Amino acid sequence: MSLGFTGWSQGLTNSIQATNLPPAPRRPNIILILADDLGYGDLGCYGQARIKTPNLDQMAAGGMRFTQFYAGSTVCAPSRCSLMTGLHTGHAYIRGNANQALRPDDVTLGKMLKEGGFRSGLIGKWGLGNENTTGVPQRQGFEEFLGYLDQTHAHDYYTDRLWRYDFRTPYDGPMVFPENGAGRKGSYTHDLFTKAALNFIKINKPDIHNKYRPFFLFLSYTIPHANNEEGRASGNGMQVPTDAPYSSEPWPQTEKNKAAMITRLDGDVGRVLSLLKELKIDENTLVIFTSDNGPHKEGGVDPKFLESSGKLRGIKRDLYEGGIRVPLIVQWPKRVKPGQVSDHLGAFWDIMPTFADVAGLKTPKGIDGISFLPVLRGQAQTNQHEFLYWEFHEGGFKQAARMGDWKAVRLKPNAPLELYNLKNDLSEKENVADQNPAILEKFEGYFKTARSESSDWPVKGPESEVDPKAPPAAAPGKQPAKS
């Protein structure tokens, strides 16, 4: 069965010439790999002792590992909106998991790089606009797409259909997998995404046939997110074809499955990196690996069992460090020196301006991000954030900000701030608000000015423990409920 990203080499040269986009000789390719609900402590290079992640560990050893990098939010949709638009959740259009779609005038990574001459592809989970909306990937700069539009649909690793868009055909619609569905488990979607990614790289390898036009691949995996619906039905929502290499471990089955999912993810990242080397384009390809938020407590797993947050407090849906601090690993041979560990303070909204600098493009105006390309080059980062900001709307309005070593959290409107010194208290155990009135005053100012008002995301108290904007649970492929 074709995966949508295979067999497209015929007519490739003519289709590229027809676009009349400027060639970009020897500009680097860019691959952004995003895990889903992978915790700061889930990888060996970040302290994980029981889950095997040799490829990502080697990627870190051969490149740069960031220790103080943050997701856009503590749940899926707003985090991905921040990643795509360069805006933090005080300014982003999508600030929570709800039925919203990116708008026609939103500037995204896909649009920026496509208009800058890159062949742009998205494989995996989107979550920023369902079918028949302005938010679908092809309206946000992606020329090729295979995956899930809807974030609830993305819970199902054995779905009977994915969405596909191909600008060359152009095909736009569902792609059916009859071996799945109605209790059948044939094609595992994570494996399909890896196959599609490898094909995309092979077909779009910059060479004389496409005038060295570079590519941008957003490989948005769903591992290790749980199938929440399956978890409620059976108690085990961690879907994976096999629990190897953990089959003999005396662990709960859900924990074996979770570990197996992460090791499977690691192996497929390794396959992507190996292909780049085989094609001799690894030295001219920037690869970034990260996660959209902290680890979940869903599908029957307990994030404490495998210490998925490491030493950090909190998990997904928390604004404490465990909910928003994520792994970030960068590989770019001969551009990024191997074995580097950076404590640079950055967040998802910095990726857009960084990619703009890497591609030699103008940074879009009005964004919150700051390029960290100097850090990658081993140079002094003279332009730094005064502070980082997050807001979250499930169960009421919450805020958090980071300023240097200081972190402030507000759990509901007008509540006293909690204050932590992360240099001395990484686990956020000691609230030192009373001892630091001057620091508190600064944070109060940030919380008042960092956000723009949004009629879709007003400041509300803790009226319920679920997102008040989230619609009822829907069938796969329909409107999302919760990530």
N, C-alpha and C positions, 0 to 999 in steps of 0.2 A: 504493500500500500504506500502510495506517495505521501510524504509528510508536508507537502506544500513548499518546502525549502529545498527540494531535490529536483534534479533534471531541468534546471533552468539555464544551462550554459548556452543553448542554442539561441542565437539572436541577441546574446548579451551585449556585444559591442554596439550593435545598431541601437538597442534600447538605451544604452548610456549616452550615445551621441545625440539621440533624439531629445534627451532631457536638456541639452545645451547648458549644463552646469559646468562651472570652471574646474579644470583639473587641478589637482593638488599634489604635485610630484613630491614623493618622499615624506609628506606629512605623515605622522604616525596614525596607525589604526587605533581605535579605542574600544575596549571591551569592558563593560561594567557588569559584574556578576553580583546579583542580589539574592541572598538567602532570606527565608521567611520565618521569623521567630527564632532565629539562632542567637543564643545568649553569648555574652561577653566571655563566659567561662567554658564554652562548648568546644573550643579548639585546643589542641595540644600546645600550640605556641602561645596561648593565653592562660595556660595553667591546667588544662583538662588532663586528668590522669588515666581515665578509663576508656574514653572514646578515641578511636584511632583516626587521626587526620594527617597522615604523612605528607600528602601532596600540598596541603595548605601550609603545613609547617615548613616544608621545603620552599614554598613560595615566599614565606616570610623571611627565611634564612637567605634567600637569593635577592631579596628586595628590601622593602621598608614596612615595618609593622607600627601602627599608631596605637598609642595607649589611652589617648584622651579624645576620641572621636565619638560623635553623637549622631543618632538617627534624627529624622525630622520630627518624629512623634513617637508615642509609645504604642500606637496601633497602626494598622496597615495604610489605609487610604490617605490620611493627612501626612504620614511619613513619606509616602511616594509622591504626593503632590509637592512637598517641599523639595524632594530630590529632583523632580522634573522641572520645577519653576524657579528654584533659587530663592524661595521665600520661606521664612519661618512661619510657624502657625499663628503668629499674631497678625500676619499680613496675607497669608495664603487664602485662596478661595475655598478650598476644601480643608476643614479643620477637624473633621471627625469621620467615622465610618457611617456614611449615609448615602442616600440616593442622589448623588450630585455628579456632574460631569464637567470636565474642563471646558472652557468657553472658546469660541473662535479666536478671540484676541489674546488668549493666554500664550505667552512665549515659553516653549518647552525645550528641553535638551534635544529632542528629536527634530524640532523645527530649526533650532540654531545650527545643528551640525549638518542637517540636510541642505539647508540654504547655503551653508559654508562649503558645500561640495562633497560631503560624505555620503556614501551609500548607507542608509540607516535601516536597521532591522530590530525587531522586538520579538523575543521568544519567551513564553511563559505567562506569568500573571501580570495583568494590567491594573484593573480596579479603579480607573479614573474616568470611566464613561462606558456605558453599555451600548448595545446595538441601537442604531437610529438616533444617536445623540451626537453632539458636537465634540464629545470627549473621546471617541474611538481613536485607536492609534494612528490610522491613516490620515486623520484630520489633525493630528498633533505631531506630524513630521516623520512618521515611520512608513517607509515604502514597502516593508514586508512585515507580516505579523503572523504568528502561529501561537495560539494559547487561549487563556481564559480572559474574557472581558470582565466578568462578574466575580467579585471576591468570594462570595458564598459558593458559587459554582466551583471555584478553585480548591475547595475543601476535598473534592472527590478526585482521588488519584487514579481511579478507573472509570472515568467518564466515558460516555458513549459519543461525545462530540466535543470538538474544540472549534474556536473561531480562526479563520484564516483570511488574510488579505495579501494579494500579490499584485503589485502595480503593473507587472509585465503582461498579465492575462487580460484585463484585471479581474481577479476572482475575489469576491467579498461575500463570505457567508460561512455557514457551519461546515465542518469537516467531520464525517461520521466514522466511528469506530465500532462496528457491529459486534466485535468480539467482547466488548464491554457492555455494562448496563444489565439491569434485571438479574443481579446476582452473579453475572459473568465477570471474570477478572482476567483479561488478556493483556492488553497494552497498558503498561504503567506510564503515566504521562511524564513523569520526570525523565524516564529513559527516552521518550519521544523528543522531549526538549533538547536533550543532549545530542541526539542524532541530528536534529534540525540545526542546532548550533554548529556542529562540525561541518555540515553541508554548506551552511551560510558562509563560513570562513573559507572553505575550499572554492566556492563559486565566486566569491567577492574578493579573493586574494588580489591585492593591487599588482598589476603587471601591465605589459604593453597593450593588452587587449582593452583595458579600461583606463588607459593613460595614467596609471598609477593612482587612480582615485581611491582614497582610503575609505575604510568602512567604520561604522559605529554599530556595535552589537550590544543591545541591552538584554542580557540573559537573566531573566527574572524567575528564578526557581521558586517552587512552593515548599520545598523541604526546609525545616522540619515542622511545618504547620500541621496541626491535627485535622482530621476529618471530624469536625465537631458532631455532626449528625450521626455518624457511625459510632462515635464514642458514647453518645447518649443511648444508642440502641443496644450496643454490645459491651460497653465498658472499655473497648480498645479502639481508639480512633487513630492510632499511629499505623497508617497503611504502608506496607512495604512488601515486596515480593518474598523476601527471606530475612530472617533475623541474624543471618551470618554477618560477621564472624563472632557473634555473641550468643549463639545458640546454647552453649553449655554453661553460660554464666548463671549463677543462682539469683537472678534478678526477677522482678515482676516482668511479665511479658511486654507490657507497654514500654518499659524502660529499655528492654532489649531492642524493641522495634525502633524506638527513637534513636538509640545509638547507631543502629544499622542504617537508618535514614541518613544520618550525618556522615557516616563513613562512605555511604554511596555517593552523596554529594561531593565529598572530598575526592573520591575516585574519578568523578566526571569532570571536576575542575582540573584534575591532573591530565585527563584526556584532551581537554582544550589546550592546555599549556604545551603538551607534547606535540599536538598538531601544529601549533605555531612554530615550534622548533623544526619540525619535519619540513614544513613549507618554507623555512628560512625567512620567516617574517617576524620572529619573536623579538628581535632587536629593534624593530620598528613598530612594536605594538605595546601600548600602555594597557595594562590589565589591572583593574581595581576590584577587589572582593570585599563585600560588607554585608550587613543584615539590616532589615527594615525596622526592627525594634528588639526588645529583650525577649527572653524565653517565656513560653506560655505555660499555663497550668490547665491544660485541656486534653481531651482525648484519653484521659485516664493516667496521665503522667504527673509526677511531682517534681518540679524543677530542682528541689533540694536533693533529690536522690543522686543525680549526676553532677550536682553543684554547677548548674548551668549559668548562674549569675556570678560564679566565682566568689570573690569576697564582697561583691556589691550587694547593697540592699535593694530589694524589690524585683519585680518581674514585669512582664507585659501589662499594660494599663496602669502602671505606677510612673510617677515623675521622679521617683528616686533613681539613683544611678543604674540599678539593674534593669529598669524599664527603657532607658534611652541611650546608655553608653554601649557601643557596639564594636565588634572587631572591624578593623580596616587594614587591609593588606594591599600593597602596591608592588607590581613587578613591571620593570621597564629596563631590560638589560642595557648596560653601557650608558644609561641616562640616570638611573637610580642605583647607587652603590649597594652592593649586597650587605646583608647583616645589619641594616640600620633599624634602630628603634627610636621613634619620635614621640615626644610628649606634647607636640603641637596641639593646641586647643582648636578644634574645628567641628563642623556639623554638615549635614546633608546639603544645606543651602550653599555650601562652599564648592560643591562639585561642579555646578554649572560654570562659574567663572574660571575654575581651574581648567576645565575642558576647553573653554574659549581660549585661554592662554596657550594651551598645548596645541590647539588647532590653528593658532594665529588669527583668531577672529576677535571682533569687538565683543566685549562683555555686554549683555543686555542691560538697559538702563532700569533703575528702580528696584533692583533685587537686593537681598540682604547679605548675599554671600561675598566672600573674599577669597581670591585665588590663593591656593597653597602650593603653587608650582615652585616657588623658591625653596620650600622645604624639600620637595622631591629632588631638586637639584643640589641639595646640600648647602644652600645659601641662607643667609639671615632673612627671616621673615619680618620685614619692617612694618608691614600693614597688618595689624592684629585687631581682633574683635574687642571692643570694650566690654561686651557681655554677649552671652547666648541666651535665647528666650524660647520657652515652650508654653503653650496652653493646651488644656485638654477638657473635653466637655461631657464625658460619660459620668453619670452620677453627680452631676453638678459641675461648676466651673472651677478648674484648678490651674495653678501657674507654677512655673519654676524658672530659674535663671542661674547662670554660671558666670562669675566674674573672677578671673584669676583662680586662686585656690578656694574661693568662697562659692557656696551653693545655697540658694534660698528656695524654699518650697512653701506654697500656700494651698491648702487643701479645700478651701471654700471661700467665697467672696467675703471680704472684710475680716477673715480670721487672722490671728497673729501669724507672722512669718516664722517658719522654722529656719534655722541657719546652721550650716555645717562648714567646717574647714576640711576640705577633702585631702589636703596635704597631710594633715595629722589624723584624719578620721575618714578613711576611704569608705567605710561601711555605713556612714551617716548614723552613728549611734548616739552621739552627744549633740543635742541642740544647744548652741552657744549664743542664742539670740540675745539673752539678757546681758551678756558681757560685752556686746559689740553694737552699741546704738548707732554709731556713725556708719558702719557697714549696712545695718538695717535700713537706714535712711536712704542710702544709695539704691538699694534694691527696691524700696518703695517707689522711688522715682522711676526706675526701669519698668516696674509692673504697670505704672500708670501711663507711660508713654510708648511702650514697645509695641502695643497692639493698635490696630485700626478697628473701629466698630463694624460689626457685620450683622445684618438682619437675620442671616441664616444661623449665626453662631453668637447669640446674645449671652451676656453674663447672667447665669442663673445659679440658684442655690441647689443643694443636693435633693432634688425632688424625687429621684428614683435611682436605682442602681444600674439602670441601662441607659444607653444613649437616647434622649427624648426624640431625636430626629430619625432614629433607625426604624424602618418599616418592618412589618412582620416577616418572619422567615419565609423565604421563597424557594421555589423549585430551582434546580440548577439551570443556569442560563437566563433566569429572570432577574428581578431587581434585588440588590444585596440587602442583607440584614446586618450582620456583624462579621468582621474579619476574624 
